[in-house]
Amino acid sequence: MFQGRIRSRLILVSILLVLVLASSLSIVAAQESVTITFWDNLFAVDETGPREDQFIFRAIDMFQKENPNIVINRVHQAPDLGTFDQLLRAASIAGNGPDVFNEFAGGSLISFAPFIEPLDSYFTADEMSQIVGWESVRNDFRSDGELLGVPYGAGSYFAVYYNKKMMEQGGVDMSKFTPPATWEDMITLAKGIKDKGVLPFAMGEQEGYTGAWVMATLVGGLMGPNAFFDMRARTAPINSPEWVKAYEAYRQLYDLKLVNVDAGSTPSGDGQLMFTQGKSAMWIQGGWANKDINNVFGEDAGLFPIPTLAGSVYPGGIAGGPNIAVGVMNYSKHKDESVQFIKFLIRPDVLDLYVSLNQTEASNSLKADTSVIKNPLLQEQAKELLTGKTIYPFDNIMPGEINAMFYRLNAAVFIGQLSSQDAADQLQAAYEAMK
């Protein structure tokens, strides 16, 4: 009987051990299956294209191969900036948004600060020293501001792209062509092309994006590279004489009929299509178009920075900067794993993959392999940026709500529905109301 009791106890202990082990295995299994939801609207992809040709899909596949216990659930979001910001804000208020998200660096990112997990404690000084552009992701642009995200890529810069064949049809001797030094010179160039029966600029300004790129350059040139930081800090007004002057210059493109007659109602993508179909000599856009334009035109493509106005205090300033920031929401239940994914994305070899596949902007890693830059347009931009005369744009600095309004007003000013002064005053009043 004694031995029977011992056996019974041994059996009971064994059962308990099995239950404990099963419970432990269940916990481990649960820990092994962590899903990170990633809202992505900036790693532009063709959702129907080959997966192996697209950076974010390749990067996610690499990460999950190296980290099989973390599943990245990428949710493609609307590329329209206003729509995405509204979705992200609504989801964040409800606390059911993504774990990881991307947003434009600067003001758009900062506007979500109440919902963002500060990353200061997750990165060592050595890790941060290997990446350039941290100033664009700090709260309120303060040197000691909370780190709201990670800057991704060296950024894009605004340019005037041209089709050499169409320029020649417009009477331009491309063997002697020198890019215009001032906005006024560019207008003169465009008038000459128009006189030859060629459309100088294809433009889709329905969303007001071209105006944002032009205004960044013209206002930054007139007021200097700190102009938009001063506006955010309220030490300089938005409705300054320089802003109005820049708006007046911008609308010259429409008033002088240097663009397609329906430019104001044409979507941005349709403007690009016009240019790539050979219907204009020039087109204004950001560096993210480098790959597309090179693929279409090859050696017949060229670019130059949007020129500043004559008499600018910062002549030759080139507008642009870090575009993408990647951050973590403070309501995420998987912060460590989310940061692990972000650290993977900024690894030098992954950034090199981003540059290699996209050919639109350079890496912001100090360990970058510059040999992966094959696109001559991107190579040309890299040379121009050696001057160091950059202007961080208005819509990268200001809050998202102001930017959305800015885009709408740009389109209205462009086609003459609203005066330059009225638009500037509206922006000023809206920003003052946000105090």
BELJO-V118029 format. One line per field, one symbol per residue. ss: DSSP state (H for helix, E for strand, L for the rest). psi: psi as a letter, one per 20 degrees, with the letter a starting at -180 (. if undefined). burial: b if it has 9 or more other C-alpha atoms within 8 Angstrom, else e. A space follows every 10 residues. Layout:
# BELJO-V118029
ss = ???
psi = ???
burial = ???
This chain:
# BELJO-V118029
ss = LHHHHHHHHH HHHHHHHHHH HHHHHHHHHH HHLEEEEEEE LLLLLLLLLL HHHLHHHHHH HHHHHHLLLE EEEEEELLLL HHHHHHHHHH HHHHLLLLLE EEEELLHHHH LLHHHELLLH HHLLHHHHHL ELLHHHHEHH HLLLLLELLE EELLLEEEEE EEEHHHHHHL LLLLLLLLLL LEHHHHHHHH HHHHHLLLLL EELLLLLLHH HHHHHHHHHH HHHLLLHHHH HHLLLLLLLL HHHHHHHHHH LHHHHLLLEL LLHHHLLHHH HHHHHHLLLL LEEEEEHHHH HHHHHHHHHH EEEEELLELL LLLLLLLEEE ELLEEEEEEL LLLLHHHHHH HHHHHLLHHH HHHHHHHHLL LLLLELLLLH HHLLLHHHHH HHHHHHHLLE ELLHHHHLLH HHHHHHHHHH HHHHLLLLLH HHHHHHHHHH HHLLL
psi = hghggggggg gggggggggg gggghggghh himppppopo jhmpqohirp hiipghgggg ggghhhmiio ponpoprpip ggggggghgg hhhikkbrgq qqrpqchggh ijgiiqopjg iiprhgghii qqjhhijqpj jqhjqqoiap porirqqqro qqohghghhj jpniijppqp hrghhhgggh ghghhjjpog pppokgijhg hggghggggh ghirijghhh ghikipqglr hhggggghgg ihhghjljrq hkhhjpqghh gggggijkjr hrpprriiig gghghghcii qrrqqpqrqq jqimqjpoqa apgpqprpqi jqjlgghghg gghghjqghg hhgggghhkh qrqkpikqni iiohohghhg hhghiihjmq opqgiihrqh hhgggggghg hgggjjipqg gggghggggh hhii.
burial = eeeeeeeeee eeeeeeeeee eeeeeeeeee eebbebbbbb bbeeeeeeee eeebbebbbb eebbeeeebb bbeeeeeeee eebbbeebbe bbeeeebbbb bbbbbbbbbb bbbebbbbbe eeeeeeeeeb bbbbebbbbe beeebbbbbb bbbbbbbbbb bbbbebbbbb bbeeeeeeeb bbbebbbebb bbbbebebbb bbbbbbbbbb bbbbbbbbbb bbbbbbbbeb bbeeebebbb ebbbebbbeb bebbeeebbb eebbebbbeb bbebbbebbb bbbbbbbebb bebbeebeee bbbebbbbbe ebebbbbbbb bbbbbbbbbb bbebbebbbe bbebbbbbeb bbbbbbbbbb bbbbbeebee eebbbebbbb bbeebeeeeb bbbbbbbbbb ebbbbbbbbb bbbbbeebeb eebbbebbeb beeee
